[in-house]
Every structure is written in structure tokens, then in C-alpha cells.
Amino acid sequence: MIQVKHLSHSFGRYWALKNISFSLDKGDFLFLTGPSGAGKTTLMRILHGSLPVQRGIASIAGFDLKSLPEKRLYQLRRQVAIVFQDFKILPDETVWDNVALPLQVRGMVPGQVHKRVRAVLRSLRLDNKSWCQCREISGGEQQRVAVARAVVINPKVLLADEPTGNLDKKLSMQLVEVFRQFHLHGTTVVLATHNEELINSLPGAKILCLREGAEAGCNWESAED
Ligand SMILES: Nc1ncnc2c1ncn2[C@@H]1O[C@H](COP(=O)(O)OP(=O)(O)OP(=O)(O)O)[C@@H](O)[C@H]1O
């Protein structure tokens, strides 16, 4: 589902990723960890097609990211959803409209949109905030809206960059449970986090640790040459 081989990425002279290789199968759950500045967001952005593949190979959900033209990115994003560190939700729209939007732009009929949005908001305990404008809700609630908007399309791959950063322990664990449920239904999940407690809460998950752009450890045979 995800293949990364000898991937390197530089910003000017600074190498943010250095020769990273790993692969994930359908339904794998990966914790991407490492200190601030390790390259986690850079890797996520490459996998989501928002940064180019400069060196090496990266493919996701059957798309070769090196050769994928920009005009086909929308196809990738039907299969690969991302939760950004800074949410990127629409502050003037309601919680409901933020979550319904990805389904509406895909042309889903209103009845199905309604059913799906309701189910996702309920699973993230946001149903009592459906009609609030996003600017009026708390940071932790906004973070859950960002997650709801990503999972509502039933993606093949879910990328989440520090999705629990603004949440207390209880909500963080609940959110990981939401991700786990998707993973149990076959979604491949990549979750970037510093939070060791979260990582320890899913003993079967794969872990890849980055440090200064390089691989600093992992708990499985992450790459074959
Ligand atoms: N657009 C950019 N221009 C220049 N340098 C950048 C850019 N984006 C990231 N970097 C640098 O690349 C390195 C990796 O950044 P990245 O955001 O991928 O780290 P991270 O592991 O996600 O960190 P954090 O946990 O703090 O979010 C950092 O040193 C960062 O300053």
C-alpha cells in the first residue's frame, strides 16, 4: 500500500529526509515518531503529494508519486486522506458542513452524505457540535473535526500528523481508538506523534523512528533492497 525507497528530500541545502526506505501493507498501522524537526511532516507531505519526490521512490495506494502529474492528484486524494498538524478546516463553516464537503465534492447523494456525516460525527463525539461554526469550538474539537473530515471519505490510507496534539489524555486515547477501528476495517494508517503513551497503547503497530531526517530505528523488517 505504501512503498518508500531511498527517499531523500532537501529544502535548499538542508536535507530533511535522508535515504528513507520502508513499506507498508494494506491495513498496517504505523507510528512515525522522532523528535521535533526529524522529518515526519516532510514525509507525510510527500506521501500526500504536496511535496515532490526529489530523490528515491515513493508510491501510495497504487500511485507512483514521482510520475504522478498534478492534474491526477485529485485521484490520489480520493484514496489518501490527511489530517494536518494545523487542521486546515474552514473556520466560518459549521462542523457538519466541514465534514460533509469532501463527500459533496465527490458527488455523493444527499441522503448518503447525511448518513455518513452523522455516523462519523457520532464516533468522534462531535454530534452535539454539528451546527456550531468551527471558529466557535475548542482547539481539541477542531482537531476532531479535521479527523472527521479525513475519515469520512473512507480512505484506503489515512495520514495523520500529530492529530492528538491539542487533546487531553482521554480524548487522545479515544481518537486512537477511532484510527484503530479504521485500521481494523483495512485502512492503512500512518500516525505521526511524539506521544509514547499513544504508541504503547497499540502493541501490534509498526514503529518507525526518524532523527535528523534519517531512520533511527524501527520494530519490523522495514525494507528489502
Ligand atoms: N519549507 C521548508 N523550508 C525549509 N526548511 C524546512 C521546510 N519545511 C521543513 N523544513 C525543515 O526540515 C526539517 C524537518 O521538518 P519537519 O516539519 O518534517 O519535522 P517534524 O519531524 O515534522 O517536526 P515536528 O515534530 O516539530 O512537527 C526541519 O529542520 C525543518 O525546519
The ligand as an ORCA input file, in Angstrom:
! r2SCAN-3c Opt
* xyz 0 1
  N       9.532     24.617      3.785
  C      10.656     24.422      4.458
  N      11.759     25.165      4.187
  C      12.917     24.950      4.852
  N      13.096     24.026      5.809
  C      12.038     23.271      6.119
  C      10.772     23.424      5.465
  N       9.914     22.505      5.974
  C      10.597     21.832      6.912
  N      11.863     22.281      6.997
  C      12.918     21.774      7.880
  O      13.011     20.379      7.673
  C      13.220     19.706      8.915
  C      12.145     18.664      9.102
  O      10.916     19.329      9.340
  P       9.559     18.538      9.612
  O       8.474     19.555      9.721
  O       9.411     17.488      8.578
  O       9.878     17.875     11.017
  P       8.899     17.134     12.041
  O       9.565     15.869     12.447
  O       7.538     17.033     11.451
  O       8.884     18.139     13.259
  P       7.702     18.453     14.336
  O       7.585     17.231     15.194
  O       8.225     19.633     15.077
  O       6.461     18.764     13.543
  C      13.220     20.771      9.991
  O      14.573     21.092     10.313
  C      12.528     21.948      9.334
  O      12.993     23.175      9.839
*
